[in-house]
Each structure stands twice: as C-alpha cells, then as structure tokens.
C-alpha cells in the first residue's frame, strides 16, 4: 500500500514536471524567428471562431436561467426588480468565464490532443525533430497563444449574450421594463468585475492549451492511445479550471 502511494506521488510529480518543462520550451522557442503567424491565424480560426456558436447558444440560455432563478427564488417583489443586478454580476464575475472555459475547453483540449496525438503516432512529431525544428514552437506555441487570445474574447461575448438572455426573460416573462433592467446592470457591473472575469479566462486558456498539447505529445499505442489521451486531456483541463477558479476568485477579492 505504501509503495503504491509513493509510486502515485512520484508519477504526479513527474507529470507536473514534464508539463512545466514543456511550458519552458514553449517560451524558449516560441518567440524565436521565424514566427509562425500563419499557424497562429489558423489555430485562432479553428479553436476560437468555430467555438463561437456553442458559446452564443449556451451563454444566452444561461442568462435566461439566471434571470428566472433570481426572479422567482424570492417570493416578494424585491427578487423581481433586482434581476438585472443578479444576472449582470453573476455572468461577468463567474458564469461567463467559467462556463465558457468548460465548454470551449472540452472542445479545444480534445481537438488539440487528438491532432497532436495523431501526429505523434504517425511519427510526424519525430520528423519535426529530425528536421531540426522544435515541436514546442511548431505545435504548442501557436495553439497556446491562439487559445489565450480567443478565449477572453469569447468570454466577453458570452458576458454580453448572457445579459441579453436575462433581458429577454425579464421583459417577456417577468414584465420588467427594459430601462429598469438596463440601469440595474449598468450600476451593478463594474469594470473590475468584467476584467476580473477576462483575467480568469486568460489563466483558464493557459491550462487548457498546455494540458491538451502535453497529452497529445505523450500519446502511445496508436488510435486507442489517442482516444485515451483525449479523455485525459478533457478531464484534466476541466479539473484545472475548477481548482484555479477558486484560487483566482480569492485573489481577485483580495485585490
């Protein structure tokens, strides 16, 4: 039993060490010439733009659900007239960045792992090394930067669409006037709330992309190994998002 615990701890330490050194290699080689602008643009389109529909749909209905919960959780009139405050603050500070990271992160981490993993099992990654190039520069850096650019943008869009979803429910279902909801959101949501959520999404994007690339580069065993690595990447990125969200929330409250 003791040996199993020690073995598990050593494996976890090895895992975090390898992820850390992959990040160091990415920083070391990623900013060196020649720059991979075309690869960066392609990854932004693949990882960011193609994730837009799911962000729009999910954030709109999340805003609607929040509006219903805030309005009807209180049996008195106060719950209804404060729906804009509840939706605006909850979306910008927590639900916008968190749900966007979980939804987009599952898609992005799975996509990154499957692509790089397929390249690994077909020995294309080894071919990159034989040509004197760095996989961290060619494969990891464009995906990491693209994710860290697009996820905050998607989070900002999710915030706006989520608030619009709350507005629709407030006007149609709760019979709240448009300007009442509008002024509630404007007066309750501050720039620190908004940029705090954007900062969270930036950190989430870092974990999503780095974990996805690492799992892809460590694939073994052919197509079955690619599937297993994809599952591990999605689970690990989701867990890292949830854990980091807690500490980031505490940090932003202190600041």
C-alpha positions as CSV (number, residue, x, y, z in Angstrom):
1,X,0.0,0.0,0.0
2,X,2.8,2.4,0.9
3,X,4.7,1.6,-2.3
4,X,1.6,2.3,-4.4
5,X,1.1,5.7,-2.7
6,X,4.8,6.6,-3.2
7,X,4.5,5.5,-6.8
8,X,1.4,7.6,-7.4
9,X,3.0,10.6,-5.8
10,X,6.2,10.2,-7.9
11,X,4.1,9.9,-11.1
12,X,2.2,13.1,-10.3
13,X,5.4,14.9,-9.6
14,X,6.8,13.7,-12.9
15,X,3.6,14.7,-14.7
16,X,3.8,18.3,-13.3
17,X,7.5,18.5,-14.0
18,X,7.1,17.5,-17.6
19,X,4.2,20.0,-18.1
20,X,6.4,22.7,-16.6
21,X,9.4,22.0,-18.9
22,X,7.1,21.9,-21.9
23,X,5.9,25.4,-21.0
24,X,9.6,26.5,-20.6
25,X,10.4,25.1,-24.0
26,X,7.4,26.8,-25.5
27,X,8.6,30.2,-24.1
28,X,12.2,29.5,-25.2
29,X,11.5,28.6,-28.8
30,X,8.1,30.2,-29.4
31,X,9.3,33.8,-29.6
32,X,12.3,33.0,-31.8
33,X,12.4,33.6,-35.5
34,X,10.8,32.6,-37.9
35,X,7.5,33.5,-36.4
36,X,4.5,31.2,-37.1
37,X,1.9,33.8,-38.0
38,X,0.0,31.6,-40.4
39,X,-0.2,28.8,-38.0
40,X,-1.4,31.2,-35.3
41,X,-4.2,32.6,-37.5
42,X,-5.2,29.1,-38.5
43,X,-5.4,28.0,-34.9
44,X,-7.4,31.1,-33.9
45,X,-9.9,30.3,-36.6
46,X,-10.0,26.6,-35.6
47,X,-10.0,26.9,-31.8
48,X,-11.8,30.2,-31.4
49,X,-14.1,31.1,-34.3
50,X,-15.5,27.6,-34.6
51,X,-16.3,27.6,-30.9
52,X,-18.5,30.8,-31.2
53,X,-21.8,29.0,-31.9
54,X,-21.7,26.9,-28.7
55,X,-20.7,30.0,-26.7
56,X,-23.6,32.1,-28.1
57,X,-26.2,29.3,-27.5
58,X,-25.1,28.3,-24.0
59,X,-24.5,31.8,-22.7
60,X,-27.9,33.0,-23.9
61,X,-29.7,30.3,-22.1
62,X,-27.6,30.6,-19.0
63,X,-28.6,34.2,-18.8
64,X,-32.2,33.2,-19.1
65,X,-31.9,30.6,-16.4
66,X,-30.2,33.0,-14.1
67,X,-32.9,35.6,-14.6
68,X,-35.6,33.0,-13.8
69,X,-33.7,31.9,-10.7
70,X,-33.2,35.4,-9.3
71,X,-36.7,36.5,-10.1
72,X,-38.5,33.5,-8.6
73,X,-36.2,32.5,-5.8
74,X,-37.7,35.3,-3.7
75,X,-41.5,35.3,-3.2
76,X,-41.5,39.0,-2.7
77,X,-41.3,41.9,-5.2
78,X,-37.6,42.6,-4.4
79,X,-36.5,39.4,-6.2
80,X,-38.1,40.5,-9.5
81,X,-36.9,44.1,-9.5
82,X,-33.3,43.1,-8.8
83,X,-33.0,40.6,-11.5
84,X,-30.6,42.8,-13.6
85,X,-28.2,43.0,-10.7
86,X,-28.1,39.3,-10.1
87,X,-27.7,38.4,-13.8
88,X,-25.1,41.1,-14.5
89,X,-22.8,40.3,-11.6
90,X,-23.1,36.5,-11.8
91,X,-22.4,36.4,-15.5
92,X,-19.5,38.8,-15.6
93,X,-17.7,37.6,-12.4
94,X,-18.3,33.8,-12.6
95,X,-20.6,32.1,-15.1
96,X,-19.3,33.9,-18.2
97,X,-15.6,32.9,-17.8
98,X,-16.2,29.6,-16.0
99,X,-18.9,28.1,-18.4
100,X,-17.1,29.4,-21.4
101,X,-13.9,27.8,-20.3
102,X,-15.6,24.5,-19.5
103,X,-17.5,24.3,-22.8
104,X,-14.8,25.6,-25.1
105,X,-12.1,23.9,-23.0
106,X,-13.6,20.5,-23.6
107,X,-13.7,21.1,-27.4
108,X,-10.3,22.8,-27.6
109,X,-8.3,20.3,-25.4
110,X,-9.9,17.3,-27.1
111,X,-9.1,18.8,-30.5
112,X,-5.5,19.7,-29.7
113,X,-4.8,16.3,-28.1
114,X,-6.3,14.4,-31.0
115,X,-4.4,16.3,-33.7
116,X,-1.0,16.3,-32.0
117,X,-1.6,12.7,-30.8
118,X,-2.3,11.6,-34.3
119,X,0.9,13.3,-35.4
120,X,2.8,11.5,-32.6
121,X,1.6,8.0,-33.5
122,X,2.3,8.6,-37.2
123,X,5.8,9.8,-36.3
124,X,5.3,13.3,-37.7
125,X,6.4,14.8,-34.4
126,X,9.7,12.8,-34.7
127,X,10.1,14.1,-38.2
128,X,9.9,17.7,-36.9
129,X,12.7,16.9,-34.5
130,X,14.8,15.3,-37.2
131,X,14.4,18.4,-39.4
132,X,16.0,20.4,-36.5
133,X,12.7,22.2,-35.5
134,X,11.1,22.2,-32.1
135,X,7.6,20.7,-31.6
136,X,7.1,23.2,-28.8
137,X,7.5,26.0,-31.4
138,X,5.7,24.4,-34.3
139,X,2.8,22.7,-32.5
140,X,2.5,24.0,-28.9
141,X,3.2,27.8,-29.2
142,X,0.6,28.6,-31.9
143,X,-2.2,26.7,-30.1
144,X,-1.4,28.2,-26.8
145,X,-1.3,31.7,-28.0
146,X,-4.4,31.3,-30.1
147,X,-6.3,29.9,-27.1
148,X,-5.1,32.7,-24.8
149,X,-6.3,35.3,-27.4
150,X,-9.6,33.8,-28.4
151,X,-10.9,32.5,-25.0
152,X,-11.0,36.0,-23.4
153,X,-12.7,37.3,-26.5
154,X,-15.3,34.5,-26.3
155,X,-15.8,35.2,-22.6
156,X,-16.6,38.9,-23.4
157,X,-19.1,37.8,-26.0
158,X,-20.6,35.3,-23.5
159,X,-21.0,38.1,-20.9
160,X,-22.9,40.3,-23.3
161,X,-25.1,37.5,-24.7
162,X,-25.8,36.1,-21.3
163,X,-27.0,39.6,-20.1
164,X,-29.2,39.8,-23.3
165,X,-30.7,36.4,-22.4
166,X,-31.6,37.7,-18.9
167,X,-33.1,40.8,-20.6
168,X,-35.3,38.7,-22.8
169,X,-36.7,36.8,-19.8
170,X,-37.1,40.0,-17.7
171,X,-39.1,41.8,-20.4
172,X,-41.1,38.9,-21.7
173,X,-41.7,36.7,-18.6
174,X,-41.2,38.9,-15.6
175,X,-42.7,42.0,-17.3
176,X,-39.8,44.2,-16.2
177,X,-39.2,47.4,-18.2
178,X,-36.2,47.5,-20.5
179,X,-34.6,50.6,-18.9
180,X,-35.1,49.2,-15.4
181,X,-33.1,46.1,-16.3
182,X,-30.6,48.2,-18.3
183,X,-29.8,50.6,-15.4
184,X,-29.6,47.7,-12.9
185,X,-26.9,46.0,-15.0
186,X,-25.0,49.3,-15.7
187,X,-25.0,50.3,-12.0
188,X,-24.1,46.9,-10.6
189,X,-21.5,45.6,-13.0
190,X,-18.1,47.4,-12.6
191,X,-15.1,47.3,-14.8
192,X,-13.2,45.3,-12.2
193,X,-15.9,42.7,-12.4
194,X,-15.6,42.5,-16.1
195,X,-11.8,42.5,-16.4
196,X,-11.6,40.1,-13.4
197,X,-13.6,37.6,-15.5
198,X,-11.4,38.2,-18.5
199,X,-8.3,37.6,-16.4
200,X,-9.8,34.3,-15.2
201,X,-10.4,33.2,-18.8
202,X,-6.8,34.0,-19.7
203,X,-5.5,31.7,-17.0
204,X,-8.1,29.0,-18.0
205,X,-6.9,29.2,-21.6
206,X,-3.3,28.7,-20.5
207,X,-4.2,25.5,-18.7
208,X,-6.5,24.2,-21.4
209,X,-3.9,24.6,-24.2
210,X,-0.9,23.4,-22.3
211,X,-2.6,20.3,-21.0
212,X,-4.0,19.5,-24.4
213,X,-0.6,19.8,-26.1
214,X,1.1,17.8,-23.4
215,X,-1.4,14.9,-23.6
216,X,-1.0,14.9,-27.3
217,X,2.8,14.7,-27.2
218,X,2.7,11.9,-24.7
219,X,0.3,9.6,-26.8
220,X,1.3,6.0,-27.1
221,X,-0.4,3.0,-28.6
222,X,-1.9,4.1,-31.8
223,X,-5.6,5.1,-32.3
224,X,-6.6,3.7,-28.9
225,X,-3.9,5.7,-27.2
226,X,-5.2,8.9,-28.9
227,X,-8.7,8.3,-27.6
228,X,-7.4,7.7,-24.0
229,X,-5.2,10.8,-24.1
230,X,-8.1,12.9,-25.4
231,X,-10.2,11.8,-22.5
232,X,-7.4,12.5,-20.0
233,X,-6.9,16.0,-21.5
234,X,-10.6,16.9,-21.2
235,X,-10.8,15.7,-17.6
236,X,-7.5,17.3,-16.5
237,X,-8.3,20.6,-18.2
238,X,-11.8,20.7,-16.5
239,X,-10.3,19.9,-13.1
240,X,-7.6,22.6,-13.5
241,X,-10.3,25.1,-14.5
242,X,-12.4,24.4,-11.4
243,X,-9.4,24.4,-9.0
244,X,-7.8,27.6,-10.4
245,X,-11.2,29.3,-10.4
246,X,-11.4,29.0,-6.6
247,X,-7.9,30.5,-6.1
248,X,-8.4,33.2,-8.7
249,X,-11.7,34.2,-7.1
250,X,-9.9,34.5,-3.7
251,X,-7.1,36.5,-5.3
252,X,-9.5,38.9,-7.0
253,X,-11.4,39.5,-3.8
254,X,-8.1,40.4,-2.1
255,X,-7.0,42.7,-4.9
